[in-house]
Amino acid sequence: MPKRILQGQVTSDSNDKTVTVLVERRFTHPILKKTIRKSKKYRAHDEKNTFKIGDIVRIQECSPFSKFKRWEVLTN
């Protein structure tokens, strides 16, 4: 099964080797036919602490690094 790749914006880089990425998805409501925005935060592994707040990054699923980290940042 292929690994999922998501794109989002870095909202926090305060933890060592970790960034928090806000991923927003848009979809049309099935009944209201209105475009809805939903967002979710993911914690991703950043080995060299290269990404800062505001950067647009791509993250990929991986084996767990810790309790909450199941994603890693791909190099852009």
Protein Blocks (a to p, Z undefined) as FASTA:
>chain_A
ZZdddddddfbfkbghiacdddddddddfklopacddddddddddfkopacghiacdddd
dddfblmlccdcddZZ
